[in-house]
């Protein structure tokens, strides 16, 4: 089924070109002598206008063509004399591929994001979500281009795991046991030996631990896949199912990690504007997002850098009243992070060397025995967008850190082996992909940057 995509017609069309278009109807205006039908096939932020003369045999079919209908047209491309479009198709033949009932919810009027969220299966046809999904697609492609261009190998880490990378315990359990007749052992506890894997298994919260194993064989790797957290949160920043990008580098320290993270983000900011100028322009205009020029500018300048201890001093001296009081040892809140980016630095900033007490066991302990070689990349308006660290490669220190947070080292014997058999300094970070899309598109709610969001009591589609 040969067809020309609307995007290519609008970008590369030529006068008198014969085209075949398959698309959905956005609007229709019919008069006595001529009809104008506006269509879009999802490839472009801009629509394409079709012109049907009254003497065309297809003119009568327009009575059956309503907003939302799928149609095919064969016609000739001509320069448009009307305002708002460069090209239009003068139709020779029109066929209805799929009719649309009168209760089609996407009519030619403004719709709230909340309403569109309730029809997630259709919202991709709207201007807003067409833009968001195309930006999401291009960001995903750019991530692969960046890492592949820097010699990283794409590693596919498990979705089902027996370990909890973060130590948070908020995981979705995977089981084949009959929940109505759970087997019990002699103590009355659930007997997971009878389960599919012979032990408790969960959906992963991170591919990092497996990623470390891959990096300590291949050198530099990255993961890009779905992760899951059973956190009962209904905020605009949390999802139960989301995508993570997690590079790991062998023979690397915290400085290498920061350089990679900054270079990575600056590349994405520069390139996404080149790939999606119309989408970002639309979103910037309608959702008070950054303009494409402002996004690109983020990629042109070095990020700020500050240690956690210095950041606490800055926050303590701030002439603003924070909701959460500031003192050394607290985990920085979003309001603190935004003050650093929006007021102190007025650009993205990397904060380093956090207290060990609220950071993960795998982060390398610093010489002061109070902080770890960790870093967070903070961006204006959002706060944290990347979290990473140099990993603890000293097996005795790692074992103690695990015991301190009540993780049995024997349960991660394979992870300990990575330190026992040719261990080396290594580092990596994690980027929440939806956070990135949210920042670039300006969507206020993270549920609006993934096609079918998963959240507490939300699995409708």
Sine and cosine of phi, psi and omega as CSV:
sin_phi,cos_phi,sin_psi,cos_psi,sin_omega,cos_omega
0.00,0.00,1.00,0.05,-0.02,-1.00
-0.93,0.36,0.67,-0.75,0.06,-1.00
-0.39,-0.92,0.39,-0.92,0.10,-0.99
-0.97,-0.23,0.77,-0.64,0.05,-1.00
-0.96,0.29,0.55,-0.84,-0.02,-1.00
-0.83,0.56,-0.65,0.76,-0.02,-1.00
-0.85,0.52,-0.71,0.70,-0.03,-1.00
-0.94,0.35,-0.59,0.81,0.04,-1.00
-0.88,0.48,-0.73,0.69,-0.05,-1.00
-0.94,0.35,-0.51,0.86,-0.04,-1.00
-1.00,0.02,-0.57,0.82,-0.17,-0.98
-0.81,-0.59,0.19,0.98,-0.05,-1.00
-0.92,0.40,0.37,-0.93,0.05,-1.00
-0.67,-0.75,0.50,-0.86,-0.05,-1.00
-0.83,0.57,0.76,-0.65,0.04,-1.00
0.99,0.13,0.06,1.00,-0.01,-1.00
-0.94,0.34,0.73,-0.68,0.11,-0.99
-0.99,0.16,0.75,-0.66,-0.07,-1.00
-0.72,-0.69,0.46,-0.89,0.16,-0.99
-0.85,-0.52,0.84,-0.55,-0.07,-1.00
-0.86,-0.51,0.70,-0.71,0.17,-0.99
-0.84,-0.54,0.85,-0.53,-0.13,-0.99
-0.33,-0.94,0.05,-1.00,0.05,-1.00
-0.97,-0.25,0.58,-0.81,-0.03,-1.00
-0.98,0.21,0.78,-0.63,0.09,-1.00
-1.00,-0.07,-0.64,0.77,0.01,-1.00
-0.35,-0.94,0.28,-0.96,-0.01,-1.00
-0.58,-0.82,0.70,-0.72,0.07,-1.00
-0.71,-0.70,0.88,-0.48,-0.11,-0.99
-0.88,-0.47,0.75,-0.66,0.12,-0.99
-0.85,-0.53,-0.12,-0.99,-0.08,-1.00
-0.92,0.40,-0.60,0.80,-0.14,-0.99
-0.96,-0.28,-0.31,0.95,-0.10,-0.99
-0.39,-0.92,0.42,-0.91,0.07,-1.00
-0.78,-0.62,0.58,-0.81,0.06,-1.00
-0.88,-0.48,0.83,-0.55,0.00,-1.00
-0.86,-0.51,0.82,-0.58,0.01,-1.00
-0.98,-0.19,0.79,-0.61,-0.07,-1.00
-0.76,-0.65,0.29,-0.96,0.10,-1.00
-0.47,-0.88,0.67,-0.75,-0.01,-1.00
-0.95,-0.30,0.19,0.98,0.04,-1.00
1.00,0.01,-0.12,0.99,-0.06,-1.00
-1.00,0.04,-0.27,0.96,-0.16,-0.99
-0.66,-0.75,0.49,-0.87,0.12,-0.99
-0.95,0.32,-0.46,0.89,0.00,-1.00
-1.00,-0.02,0.53,-0.85,0.05,-1.00
-1.00,0.03,0.20,-0.98,0.07,-1.00
-0.86,-0.51,0.75,-0.66,0.00,-1.00
-1.00,-0.06,0.72,-0.70,0.09,-1.00
-0.95,-0.30,0.63,-0.78,0.01,-1.00
-0.88,-0.47,0.83,-0.56,-0.01,-1.00
-0.86,-0.52,0.90,-0.43,0.03,-1.00
-0.96,0.27,0.45,-0.89,-0.06,-1.00
-0.91,0.41,-0.44,0.90,0.00,-1.00
-1.00,0.07,0.05,1.00,0.05,-1.00
-0.98,0.19,0.72,-0.69,0.03,-1.00
-0.83,0.56,-0.43,0.90,-0.02,-1.00
-0.98,0.20,-0.18,0.98,-0.06,-1.00
-0.85,0.52,-0.61,0.79,-0.02,-1.00
-0.92,0.38,-0.42,0.91,0.00,-1.00
-0.94,0.34,-0.29,0.96,-0.08,-1.00
-0.90,0.43,-0.35,0.94,0.07,-1.00
-0.88,0.47,-0.45,0.89,-0.02,-1.00
-1.00,-0.08,-0.05,1.00,-0.03,-1.00
-0.99,-0.11,0.90,-0.44,0.02,-1.00
-0.84,-0.54,0.19,-0.98,0.03,-1.00
-0.83,0.56,0.76,-0.65,0.00,-1.00
0.99,-0.16,-0.24,0.97,-0.01,-1.00
-0.93,0.36,0.53,-0.85,0.08,-1.00
-0.99,-0.13,0.79,-0.61,-0.05,-1.00
-0.73,-0.68,0.31,-0.95,0.16,-0.99
-0.84,-0.54,0.70,-0.71,0.08,-1.00
-0.73,-0.68,0.61,-0.79,0.21,-0.98
-0.94,-0.35,0.71,-0.70,-0.03,-1.00
-0.19,-0.98,-0.23,-0.97,-0.07,-1.00
-0.85,-0.52,0.72,-0.70,-0.02,-1.00
-0.99,0.13,0.75,-0.66,0.02,-1.00
-0.67,-0.74,0.45,-0.89,0.09,-1.00
-0.88,0.47,0.69,-0.72,-0.05,-1.00
-1.00,0.05,0.66,-0.75,0.08,-1.00
-1.00,-0.04,-0.19,0.98,0.00,-1.00
-1.00,0.10,0.23,-0.97,0.01,-1.00
-0.99,0.11,0.54,-0.84,0.13,-0.99
0.99,-0.13,-0.15,0.99,0.04,-1.00
-0.50,-0.86,0.54,-0.84,0.00,-1.00
-1.00,0.06,-0.55,0.83,-0.10,-1.00
-0.79,-0.61,0.41,-0.91,0.16,-0.99
-0.56,-0.83,0.41,-0.91,0.00,-1.00
-0.97,-0.25,0.84,-0.54,0.11,-0.99
-1.00,0.01,0.91,-0.42,-0.24,-0.97
-0.98,0.20,0.74,-0.68,0.17,-0.98
-0.99,-0.10,-0.65,0.76,-0.05,-1.00
-0.58,-0.82,0.64,-0.77,0.01,-1.00
-0.74,-0.67,0.74,-0.67,0.07,-1.00
-0.79,-0.62,0.61,-0.79,0.06,-1.00
-1.00,-0.02,0.88,-0.47,0.02,-1.00
-1.00,0.03,-0.53,0.85,0.00,-1.00
-0.38,-0.93,0.90,-0.44,0.02,-1.00
-0.95,0.32,0.16,-0.99,-0.03,-1.00
-0.67,-0.74,0.77,-0.64,-0.05,-1.00
-0.95,0.30,0.26,-0.97,-0.10,-1.00
-0.93,0.37,-0.32,0.95,-0.04,-1.00
-1.00,-0.03,0.30,0.95,0.06,-1.00
-0.83,0.56,0.84,-0.54,-0.17,-0.99
-0.97,0.24,-0.28,0.96,-0.04,-1.00
-0.99,-0.13,1.00,0.02,0.03,-1.00
-0.99,-0.14,0.12,-0.99,-0.06,-1.00
-0.98,0.19,0.97,0.24,0.05,-1.00
-0.30,-0.96,0.17,-0.98,0.00,-1.00
-0.97,0.26,0.64,-0.77,0.06,-1.00
-0.82,-0.57,0.60,-0.80,0.04,-1.00
-0.96,0.28,0.42,-0.91,0.03,-1.00
-0.90,0.43,-0.55,0.84,0.02,-1.00
-0.90,0.44,-0.68,0.74,0.04,-1.00
-0.89,0.45,-0.71,0.70,-0.01,-1.00
-0.90,0.43,-0.51,0.86,0.02,-1.00
-0.91,0.42,-0.50,0.87,0.01,-1.00
-0.97,0.23,-0.26,0.96,0.05,-1.00
-0.84,-0.54,0.81,0.59,-0.09,-1.00
-0.86,0.51,-0.44,0.90,-0.01,-1.00
-0.96,0.30,-0.25,0.97,-0.01,-1.00
-0.90,-0.44,-0.25,0.97,-0.18,-0.98
-0.93,0.37,-0.28,0.96,0.06,-1.00
-0.91,0.42,-0.25,0.97,0.02,-1.00
-1.00,0.06,-0.14,0.99,0.01,-1.00
-0.99,0.15,0.36,-0.93,0.02,-1.00
-0.86,0.51,-0.68,0.73,-0.06,-1.00
-0.90,0.44,-0.79,0.62,-0.10,-0.99
-0.98,0.18,-0.41,0.91,0.19,-0.98
-0.86,0.51,-0.68,0.73,0.02,-1.00
-0.90,0.43,-0.74,0.67,-0.04,-1.00
-0.87,0.49,-0.70,0.71,-0.07,-1.00
-0.94,0.34,-0.56,0.83,0.06,-1.00
-0.94,0.33,-0.60,0.80,0.09,-1.00
-0.90,0.43,-0.68,0.73,0.03,-1.00
-0.85,0.52,-0.71,0.70,0.01,-1.00
-0.86,0.51,-0.73,0.69,-0.04,-1.00
-0.93,0.37,-0.59,0.81,0.07,-1.00
-0.89,0.46,-0.65,0.76,0.04,-1.00
-0.88,0.47,-0.69,0.73,0.02,-1.00
-0.90,0.43,-0.63,0.78,-0.01,-1.00
-0.91,0.41,-0.57,0.82,0.04,-1.00
-0.87,0.49,-0.73,0.68,0.04,-1.00
-0.90,0.45,-0.67,0.74,0.00,-1.00
-0.87,0.49,-0.67,0.74,-0.01,-1.00
-0.89,0.46,-0.81,0.59,-0.08,-1.00
-0.94,0.34,-0.64,0.77,0.05,-1.00
-0.89,0.45,-0.60,0.80,0.02,-1.00
-0.95,0.31,-0.27,0.96,0.03,-1.00
-0.96,-0.27,0.26,0.96,0.11,-0.99
0.99,0.14,0.25,0.97,0.02,-1.00
-1.00,0.09,0.53,-0.85,0.09,-1.00
-0.98,-0.17,0.70,-0.72,0.06,-1.00
-0.98,0.20,0.89,-0.46,-0.05,-1.00
-0.96,-0.27,0.73,-0.68,0.04,-1.00
-0.99,-0.15,0.98,-0.20,-0.02,-1.00
-1.00,-0.04,0.35,-0.94,-0.13,-0.99
-0.91,0.42,0.56,-0.83,0.16,-0.99
-1.00,0.04,-0.53,0.85,0.06,-1.00
-0.99,-0.15,0.76,-0.65,-0.09,-1.00
-0.59,-0.81,0.37,-0.93,0.09,-1.00
-0.97,-0.26,0.02,1.00,-0.02,-1.00
-0.89,-0.46,0.40,-0.92,0.04,-1.00
-0.92,-0.38,0.98,-0.20,-0.10,-0.99
-0.86,0.51,-0.67,0.74,-0.10,-1.00
-1.00,0.08,-0.28,0.96,-0.04,-1.00
0.97,0.25,0.24,0.97,-0.09,-1.00
-1.00,0.07,-0.43,0.90,0.02,-1.00
0.98,0.20,-0.02,1.00,-0.02,-1.00
-1.00,-0.05,0.97,0.23,-0.11,-0.99
-0.80,-0.60,0.48,-0.88,0.10,-0.99
-0.99,0.10,0.79,-0.61,-0.03,-1.00
-1.00,0.09,0.61,-0.79,0.04,-1.00
-0.93,-0.38,0.80,-0.60,-0.04,-1.00
-0.45,-0.90,0.44,-0.90,0.16,-0.99
-0.93,-0.36,0.07,1.00,0.01,-1.00
-0.92,0.40,0.51,-0.86,0.07,-1.00
-0.96,0.26,0.93,-0.36,-0.08,-1.00
-0.92,0.40,-0.30,0.95,0.04,-1.00
-1.00,0.07,-0.28,0.96,0.00,-1.00
-0.63,-0.78,0.93,0.37,-0.04,-1.00
-0.94,0.33,0.76,-0.66,0.04,-1.00
-0.95,0.33,0.57,-0.82,-0.02,-1.00
-0.84,-0.54,0.52,-0.85,0.08,-1.00
-1.00,-0.02,-0.15,-0.99,-0.09,-1.00
-0.89,0.45,-0.42,0.91,0.00,-1.00
-1.00,0.02,-0.09,1.00,-0.04,-1.00
1.00,-0.05,-0.08,1.00,0.03,-1.00
-0.98,0.20,0.36,-0.93,0.04,-1.00
-0.88,0.47,0.75,-0.66,-0.05,-1.00
-1.00,-0.02,1.00,-0.02,-0.03,-1.00
-0.95,0.30,-0.14,0.99,0.07,-1.00
-0.91,0.42,-0.35,0.94,0.03,-1.00
-1.00,-0.04,-0.01,1.00,0.03,-1.00
-0.99,0.17,0.13,-0.99,-0.10,-0.99
-0.83,0.56,-0.71,0.71,-0.05,-1.00
-1.00,-0.07,-0.07,1.00,0.00,-1.00
0.98,0.18,0.08,1.00,0.04,-1.00
-0.34,-0.94,0.18,-0.98,0.01,-1.00
-0.90,0.44,0.72,-0.70,0.01,-1.00
-0.74,-0.68,0.46,-0.89,-0.07,-1.00
-0.64,-0.77,0.25,-0.97,0.20,-0.98
-0.98,0.22,0.64,-0.77,-0.14,-0.99
-0.94,0.35,0.54,-0.84,0.15,-0.99
-0.99,-0.17,-0.19,0.98,-0.02,-1.00
-0.17,-0.99,0.56,-0.83,0.08,-1.00
-1.00,-0.06,0.18,0.98,-0.17,-0.99
-0.87,0.49,-0.75,0.66,-0.10,-1.00
-0.87,0.49,-0.70,0.72,0.07,-1.00
-0.92,0.38,-0.55,0.83,0.05,-1.00
-0.89,0.46,-0.60,0.80,0.06,-1.00
-0.87,0.48,-0.68,0.73,0.01,-1.00
-0.88,0.48,-0.65,0.76,0.03,-1.00
-0.91,0.40,-0.67,0.74,-0.03,-1.00
-0.91,0.42,-0.56,0.83,-0.02,-1.00
-0.99,0.14,0.40,0.91,0.14,-0.99
-0.65,-0.76,-0.57,0.82,-0.04,-1.00
-0.97,-0.25,-0.22,0.98,0.02,-1.00
0.99,-0.16,-0.97,0.23,0.00,-1.00
-0.79,-0.61,0.80,-0.61,0.00,-1.00
-0.69,-0.72,0.24,-0.97,0.18,-0.98
-0.59,-0.81,0.53,-0.85,0.12,-0.99
-0.95,-0.33,0.45,-0.89,0.07,-1.00
-0.45,-0.89,0.99,-0.14,-0.07,-1.00
-0.28,-0.96,0.03,-1.00,-0.05,-1.00
-0.97,0.25,0.58,-0.82,0.10,-1.00
-0.71,-0.71,0.28,-0.96,-0.20,-0.98
-0.64,-0.77,0.67,-0.74,0.09,-1.00
-0.66,-0.75,0.80,-0.60,-0.03,-1.00
-1.00,0.01,0.78,0.62,0.00,-1.00
-1.00,-0.01,0.83,-0.56,-0.06,-1.00
-0.98,0.19,0.95,0.31,-0.07,-1.00
-0.81,-0.59,0.71,-0.70,0.02,-1.00
-0.90,-0.44,0.49,0.87,0.00,-1.00
-0.98,0.21,0.15,-0.99,0.02,-1.00
-0.98,0.18,0.05,1.00,-0.08,-1.00
-0.88,-0.47,0.01,1.00,-0.12,-0.99
-0.82,-0.57,0.62,-0.79,0.11,-0.99
-0.76,-0.65,0.42,-0.91,0.07,-1.00
-0.99,0.10,-0.43,0.90,0.06,-1.00
-0.76,-0.65,0.83,-0.56,-0.05,-1.00
-0.47,-0.89,0.14,-0.99,-0.06,-1.00
-0.95,-0.33,0.64,-0.77,-0.02,-1.00
-0.85,-0.53,0.61,-0.80,0.14,-0.99
-0.93,-0.37,0.86,-0.51,-0.11,-0.99
-0.70,-0.72,1.00,-0.09,0.11,-0.99
-0.99,0.15,0.52,-0.86,0.10,-0.99
-0.72,-0.69,0.70,-0.72,-0.03,-1.00
-0.84,-0.55,0.79,-0.61,0.16,-0.99
-0.98,0.20,0.42,-0.91,0.03,-1.00
0.82,0.57,0.75,0.66,-0.05,-1.00
-0.64,-0.77,0.51,-0.86,0.04,-1.00
-0.88,-0.48,-0.17,-0.99,-0.08,-1.00
-0.89,0.46,-0.62,0.79,0.02,-1.00
-0.88,0.48,-0.69,0.73,0.05,-1.00
-0.88,0.48,-0.62,0.79,-0.01,-1.00
-0.90,0.45,-0.70,0.72,-0.01,-1.00
-0.91,0.40,-0.66,0.75,0.01,-1.00
-0.87,0.49,-0.70,0.71,-0.01,-1.00
-0.90,0.44,-0.72,0.70,-0.04,-1.00
-0.88,0.48,-0.69,0.72,-0.01,-1.00
-0.93,0.38,-0.71,0.70,0.01,-1.00
-0.88,0.48,-0.64,0.77,0.01,-1.00
-0.88,0.48,-0.80,0.60,-0.04,-1.00
-0.91,0.41,-0.66,0.75,0.00,-1.00
-0.89,0.45,-0.60,0.80,0.08,-1.00
-0.89,0.47,-0.71,0.70,-0.02,-1.00
-0.90,0.44,-0.68,0.73,-0.02,-1.00
-0.89,0.45,-0.66,0.75,0.00,-1.00
-0.93,0.38,-0.73,0.68,-0.17,-0.99
-0.98,0.22,-0.53,0.85,-0.05,-1.00
-0.91,0.42,-0.50,0.86,0.03,-1.00
-0.93,0.37,-0.57,0.82,0.05,-1.00
-0.94,0.34,-0.55,0.83,-0.06,-1.00
-0.99,0.14,-0.57,0.82,-0.14,-0.99
-0.75,-0.66,0.80,0.60,-0.04,-1.00
-0.90,0.44,-0.64,0.77,-0.04,-1.00
-0.94,0.33,-0.66,0.75,0.01,-1.00
-0.89,0.45,-0.72,0.70,-0.02,-1.00
-0.94,0.35,-0.55,0.84,0.08,-1.00
-0.90,0.43,-0.68,0.73,0.04,-1.00
-0.88,0.47,-0.75,0.66,-0.04,-1.00
-0.92,0.40,-0.61,0.79,0.04,-1.00
-0.89,0.45,-0.58,0.81,-0.02,-1.00
-0.97,0.25,-0.64,0.76,-0.14,-0.99
-1.00,-0.09,-0.33,0.95,-0.07,-1.00
-0.80,-0.60,0.35,0.94,0.07,-1.00
0.81,0.58,0.56,0.83,0.06,-1.00
-0.99,0.14,0.11,-0.99,0.13,-0.99
-0.87,0.50,0.52,-0.85,0.13,-0.99
-0.96,0.29,0.33,-0.94,0.08,-1.00
-0.81,0.59,-0.60,0.80,0.00,-1.00
-0.91,0.42,-0.63,0.78,0.02,-1.00
-0.93,0.37,-0.61,0.79,0.05,-1.00
-0.91,0.43,-0.74,0.68,0.01,-1.00
-0.88,0.48,-0.58,0.81,-0.02,-1.00
-0.90,0.44,-0.49,0.87,0.05,-1.00
-0.87,0.50,-0.49,0.87,-0.02,-1.00
-1.00,0.10,-0.09,1.00,-0.09,-1.00
-0.99,-0.14,-0.19,0.98,-0.11,-0.99
-0.80,-0.60,0.55,-0.84,0.00,-1.00
-0.90,0.43,0.55,-0.83,0.06,-1.00
-0.97,0.24,0.41,-0.91,0.14,-0.99
-0.97,0.24,0.33,-0.94,0.04,-1.00
-0.65,-0.76,0.66,-0.75,-0.02,-1.00
-0.38,-0.92,0.57,-0.82,0.06,-1.00
-0.98,0.18,0.34,-0.94,0.05,-1.00
-0.84,0.54,-0.70,0.72,-0.03,-1.00
-0.87,0.49,-0.69,0.73,0.03,-1.00
-0.92,0.38,-0.58,0.81,0.02,-1.00
-0.90,0.44,-0.65,0.76,0.03,-1.00
-0.89,0.46,-0.62,0.79,0.05,-1.00
-0.89,0.45,-0.69,0.72,0.02,-1.00
-0.88,0.48,-0.70,0.71,-0.04,-1.00
-0.93,0.37,-0.61,0.79,0.00,-1.00
-0.92,0.40,-0.49,0.87,-0.01,-1.00
-1.00,0.01,-0.07,1.00,-0.06,-1.00
-0.91,0.41,0.61,-0.79,0.00,-1.00
-1.00,-0.07,0.70,0.71,0.07,-1.00
-0.74,-0.68,0.40,-0.92,0.00,-1.00
-0.99,-0.15,0.95,-0.30,0.03,-1.00
-0.99,0.15,0.53,-0.85,0.08,-1.00
-0.91,0.41,-0.61,0.79,0.02,-1.00
-0.96,-0.28,0.88,-0.47,-0.02,-1.00
-0.86,0.52,0.49,-0.87,-0.07,-1.00
-0.96,-0.27,0.76,-0.65,0.14,-0.99
-0.37,-0.93,0.39,-0.92,-0.02,-1.00
-0.90,0.43,0.76,-0.64,0.01,-1.00
0.93,-0.36,-0.23,0.97,0.05,-1.00
-0.99,0.14,0.42,-0.91,0.15,-0.99
-0.99,0.12,0.82,-0.57,-0.05,-1.00
-0.87,0.50,0.70,-0.71,0.03,-1.00
-1.00,-0.06,0.19,-0.98,-0.03,-1.00
-0.84,0.54,-0.63,0.77,0.00,-1.00
-0.89,0.45,-0.55,0.83,0.05,-1.00
-0.95,0.32,-0.69,0.72,-0.01,-1.00
-0.89,0.46,-0.66,0.75,-0.02,-1.00
-0.94,0.35,-0.53,0.85,0.07,-1.00
-0.90,0.43,-0.64,0.77,0.01,-1.00
-0.91,0.42,-0.68,0.73,-0.05,-1.00
-0.98,0.19,-0.69,0.72,-0.14,-0.99
-0.99,0.11,-0.51,0.86,-0.09,-1.00
-0.95,-0.33,-0.78,0.63,-0.10,-1.00
-0.96,0.28,-0.80,0.61,-0.08,-1.00
-0.98,-0.18,-0.47,0.88,-0.06,-1.00
0.83,0.56,0.62,0.78,0.04,-1.00
-0.11,-0.99,0.11,-0.99,0.07,-1.00
-0.87,0.50,0.51,-0.86,-0.04,-1.00
-0.61,-0.79,0.56,-0.83,0.05,-1.00
-0.95,-0.30,0.84,-0.54,0.04,-1.00
-0.97,-0.23,0.72,-0.69,-0.11,-0.99
-0.83,-0.56,0.25,-0.97,0.19,-0.98
0.85,0.53,0.91,0.40,0.01,-1.00
-0.99,0.14,0.39,-0.92,0.11,-0.99
-0.85,0.52,0.64,-0.77,-0.07,-1.00
-0.93,0.37,-0.40,0.91,-0.18,-0.98
-0.91,0.42,-0.42,0.91,0.01,-1.00
-0.89,-0.46,0.30,0.95,0.06,-1.00
-0.93,-0.38,0.29,-0.96,-0.13,-0.99
-0.94,0.35,0.40,-0.92,-0.09,-1.00
-0.90,0.44,-0.42,0.91,-0.13,-0.99
-1.00,0.08,-0.02,1.00,-0.02,-1.00
-0.99,0.12,0.69,-0.73,-0.11,-0.99
-0.91,0.42,0.78,-0.62,0.00,-1.00
-0.96,0.28,0.76,-0.65,0.04,-1.00
-0.98,0.21,0.18,-0.98,-0.06,-1.00
-0.89,0.45,-0.44,0.90,-0.02,-1.00
-0.97,0.26,-0.13,0.99,-0.02,-1.00
0.87,0.49,0.21,0.98,0.02,-1.00
-0.90,-0.43,-0.46,0.89,-0.06,-1.00
-0.84,-0.54,0.25,-0.97,0.03,-1.00
-0.85,-0.53,0.38,-0.92,-0.02,-1.00
-0.98,0.19,0.94,0.35,-0.05,-1.00
-0.91,-0.41,0.34,-0.94,0.08,-1.00
-0.53,-0.85,0.57,-0.82,0.14,-0.99
-0.84,-0.55,0.69,-0.72,0.13,-0.99
-0.99,-0.13,0.85,-0.53,-0.01,-1.00
-0.94,-0.33,0.63,-0.78,0.03,-1.00
-0.83,-0.56,0.48,-0.88,-0.01,-1.00
-0.83,0.55,0.57,-0.82,0.07,-1.00
0.97,0.26,-0.40,0.92,-0.08,-1.00
-0.94,-0.34,-0.73,0.69,-0.13,-0.99
0.98,-0.17,-0.68,-0.73,-0.08,-1.00
-0.90,0.44,0.74,-0.67,0.07,-1.00
-0.81,-0.59,-0.37,0.93,0.06,-1.00
-0.67,-0.74,0.65,-0.76,0.14,-0.99
-0.76,-0.65,0.72,-0.69,-0.04,-1.00
-0.40,-0.92,-0.03,-1.00,-0.03,-1.00
-0.18,-0.98,0.28,-0.96,0.33,-0.94
-0.98,0.21,0.67,-0.75,-0.06,-1.00
-1.00,0.06,0.49,-0.87,0.02,-1.00
-0.96,0.28,0.92,-0.38,-0.04,-1.00
-0.97,-0.23,-0.02,1.00,0.05,-1.00
-1.00,-0.02,0.90,-0.43,-0.18,-0.98
-0.90,0.43,-0.58,0.81,0.00,-1.00
-0.94,0.35,-0.64,0.77,0.03,-1.00
-0.93,0.37,-0.66,0.75,0.01,-1.00
-0.88,0.47,-0.68,0.74,-0.01,-1.00
-0.87,0.49,-0.68,0.73,-0.01,-1.00
-0.92,0.39,-0.65,0.76,0.02,-1.00
-0.88,0.47,-0.64,0.77,0.02,-1.00
-0.91,0.41,-0.68,0.74,0.02,-1.00
-0.91,0.41,-0.55,0.83,0.01,-1.00
-0.89,0.45,-0.51,0.86,-0.02,-1.00
-0.96,-0.27,0.32,0.95,0.12,-0.99
0.90,0.43,0.64,0.77,0.16,-0.99
-0.94,-0.33,0.82,-0.58,-0.01,-1.00
-0.97,0.25,0.90,-0.44,0.00,-1.00
-0.83,0.56,-0.49,0.87,-0.01,-1.00
-0.91,0.41,-0.43,0.90,0.02,-1.00
-0.95,0.30,-0.30,0.96,0.03,-1.00
-0.83,-0.56,0.70,0.71,-0.04,-1.00
-0.85,0.52,-0.62,0.79,-0.01,-1.00
-0.91,0.42,-0.57,0.83,0.02,-1.00
-0.94,0.35,-0.61,0.79,0.07,-1.00
-0.91,0.41,-0.56,0.83,0.02,-1.00
-0.86,0.52,-0.50,0.87,0.01,-1.00
-0.88,0.47,-0.44,0.90,0.06,-1.00
-1.00,0.02,-0.45,0.89,-0.06,-1.00
-0.99,0.17,-0.53,0.85,-0.09,-1.00
-0.91,-0.40,1.00,0.10,0.07,-1.00
0.95,0.31,0.60,0.80,0.03,-1.00
-0.90,0.44,0.41,-0.91,0.00,-1.00
-0.45,-0.89,0.29,-0.96,0.10,-0.99
-0.85,0.53,0.70,-0.71,0.04,-1.00
-0.46,-0.89,0.35,-0.94,-0.13,-0.99
-0.47,-0.88,0.31,-0.95,0.02,-1.00
-0.15,-0.99,0.02,-1.00,0.02,-1.00
-0.49,-0.87,0.17,-0.98,0.05,-1.00
-0.81,-0.59,0.70,-0.72,0.08,-1.00
-0.88,-0.48,0.86,-0.51,0.13,-0.99
-0.96,0.29,0.93,-0.37,-0.14,-0.99
-0.87,0.50,-0.67,0.75,-0.01,-1.00
-0.91,0.42,-0.55,0.83,0.08,-1.00
-0.88,0.48,-0.66,0.75,0.03,-1.00
-0.89,0.45,-0.74,0.67,0.00,-1.00
-0.88,0.47,-0.64,0.77,0.01,-1.00
-0.88,0.47,-0.67,0.74,-0.02,-1.00
-0.92,0.40,-0.70,0.71,-0.07,-1.00
-0.94,0.33,-0.61,0.79,-0.06,-1.00
-1.00,0.05,-0.37,0.93,-0.03,-1.00
0.99,0.11,0.15,0.99,0.04,-1.00
-0.91,0.41,0.77,-0.64,-0.06,-1.00
-0.96,0.27,-0.47,0.88,-0.06,-1.00
-0.91,-0.41,0.79,-0.61,-0.05,-1.00
-0.90,0.44,-0.34,0.94,0.05,-1.00
-0.93,0.36,-0.20,0.98,-0.02,-1.00
-0.99,-0.15,0.17,0.99,0.02,-1.00
-0.87,-0.50,0.10,1.00,0.10,-0.99
-0.79,-0.61,0.70,-0.72,-0.15,-0.99
-0.82,0.57,-0.72,0.69,-0.06,-1.00
-0.78,-0.63,1.00,0.06,-0.11,-0.99
-0.92,0.39,0.57,-0.82,0.08,-1.00
-0.91,-0.42,0.80,-0.61,-0.05,-1.00
-0.42,-0.91,0.15,-0.99,-0.02,-1.00
-0.80,0.60,0.82,-0.58,-0.04,-1.00
0.91,0.42,0.31,0.95,-0.04,-1.00
-0.79,-0.61,0.99,-0.11,0.06,-1.00
-0.54,-0.84,0.67,0.74,-0.17,-0.99
-0.96,0.30,-0.50,0.86,-0.13,-0.99
-0.94,-0.34,0.00,0.00,0.00,0.00
